[in-house]
Amino acid sequence: MTLARRRAHRGFLAGAVDRHLAILFPLPALLLVGALALYPLIYTILLSTRSYDLGLRGYSFVGLDHYVTALTSDRFWDAFARTFWFTLLSVAGSIALGLVMALILNREFRGARWARTAFLMPMVATPVATSLVWMMMFNPTLGVLNYLLSLVGLPPSVWVADPRLVIPSLVLVDIWHFAPFAMLILLAGLRSLPPEPFESAVMDGASRWQMFWRITLPLLRPMLVVVLIFRTIDSLKVFDIIWVITAGGPGFSSETLYVFAYNQAFKYLDLGYGSAVIVVFTAIVAGASVVWIRARERAWA
Amino acid sequence: MNPRTRRRLERGIDRALFWLVLAGLLVFFLFPLAWMVLSSLKTNVQGMAYPPLWLFWPTVQNYVDVFAKNPFVSYLLNSTLIAVLAVGVGLLFGLPAAYTMARYQQRTLGFLFLMVRILPGIAFLVPLFVIYRQLGLINTIAGIALSHIIVVLPLVIWIMAGFFEDIPRELEEAAEIDGCTRVETFVRIVLPLSKPGIVASAILSFIASWNNFIFVLILGGKDTITLPMAVYSFVSFEDVNWGGLTAAATVITVPILILSLIVQRYLAGGLTMGAVKG
């Protein structure tokens, strides 16, 4: 069959589909996202101006009252501060550790591929399951971590049962989970670096240390920014680890914004107030991501 | 010290330091997983021993108990069914979207799907909870699978857009000159060429659905207990049975670890939504 005749065989519909492919192909996915994400998001914003608890206290318009209540409550600001420290410590820790891991794996040695595989395991393991294992290891009387401390002559700790230690302990779990993620991206970055700057630095007699600070790190900047973006967003949103290990306790001492929002909306079923907290929290995550994404565009440019 | 012995000494220290750091890192990252498996093979008495036991006669009793005393098989089926449904719909709806996103550089579209990945799950959960109650979707497998599409769809779209971009345009143009419609080109040429990408994105989103906790925590019930929910409730209604707990945790984690080995190569691209290739 000649080309022209085959073309003619295409029905009117096929031609129309082809012409509007750019709209028709993404349309089903867009409708799904609209129904499951966009509509709920707008609904949450509307709910945040209402008093609503599934019919017990009616459904009345309260304006911005919930926002005022949240932003003037100590519990909110405590949760805010905890989220900030949790994110800062976890992001810094996982990137530093991930960078060390990437530098190690970037060398050639026997078993390098096995080591890489081993490092990747915590990242994909189910957080609920591994959190329970950590909870068991944190146990003050029978836990293996205190036993390991005693081996090196350190006094036992109560870990997550201590209001001052609970955030650092949870950060440790988050770093364990996600430093491998930082490693993975930084390793890809290290492998894509051009060899020339390093060769000429060796000729000039630069030390390893100098090469790391003056060449590797600056060249790695775009990748570091990518890691920073994803680690920040993901650390702000940590829920599983905290909920499983401490559920925000002891007291409220590990209640981050996510846990605070969850408690208001789904534990106390105060859906109106809960929605307001969720809107504030979501705005913080969205704001942080926009700042980082802008920074990334600059770093890549 | 003459320069040659000094150089040799430096190299020795360098090498010793390298292996020391590597060993330390391996211990830190593998220990919790190893401790999980080890604890699952202990009897209850051995599990409560202090100092902790390192060498003991292993028992599989905990695994037997997990399956015999709980409907663990049905939890396993729930998790699998939800993940398969979510991934299936995610691929069906996500692949065409990813294709035009890559071909027509639809940046706004990409940004929209990226925001769904970025925003916390709880941003969508209050209305879903309210709507699900009205529609009777609470505590149904279909309802949970539907909610997991929020997690799966952005992953599929961003991973696949990266793959589609790498397919040479000439192949598609050749197919069109041969008289294929663009839909035919997509189905007959582009999709078969992207098989590794489709497998990778399917597995990565399967893992994301399998591991997900908060959607089922809020929208689920006793008929939709997934593996993370099952293990989570182990702590609340039994006094700490560490053997059973770690056996259940091992059962959840091992399939995921094996699946992840298959897609190791695509992990970096998949987890950064295509920000990193390789």
Interface residues (C-beta under 8 A of the other chain):
Chain A: M1 L3 R6 R7 R10 A14 G15 V17 D18 L21 A22 L24 F25 P26 P28 A29 L30 L32 V33 L36 A37 Y39 P40 L41 Y43 T44 L47 L54 L97 V100 M101 I104 R107 F109 A115 R116 T117 A118 F119 L120 M121 P122 M123 V124 A125 T126 P127 V128 A129 T130 L132 V133 W134 M135 M136 M137 T141 L142 V144 Y147 W176 A179 P180 F181 L184 I185 A188 G189 R191 S192 M223 V226 I229 F230 I233 L236 K237 F239 D240 W243 V244 Y258 A261 Y262 A265 F266 L271 G274 S275 I278 F281 T282 V285 A286 S289 R296
Chain B: F18 V21 L22 L25 L26 F28 F29 L30 P32 L33 W35 M36 S39 M48 Y50 P51 P52 V89 L92 F93 G94 P96 A97 Y99 T100 M101 R103 Y104 Q106 L109 L112 F113 M115 V116 I118 L119 P120 G121 I122 A123 F124 L125 V126 P127 L128 F129 V130 I131 R133 L146 S147 I149 I150 L153 I157 I177 D178 G179 T181 R182 V183 F186 I207 W210 N211 F213 I214 L217 I218 L227 P228 V231 Y232 F234 V235 V240 W242 L245 T246 A248 A249 T250 I252 T253 I256 L257 L259 S260 L261 Q264 L267 A268 L271 T272 A275 V276 K277 G278
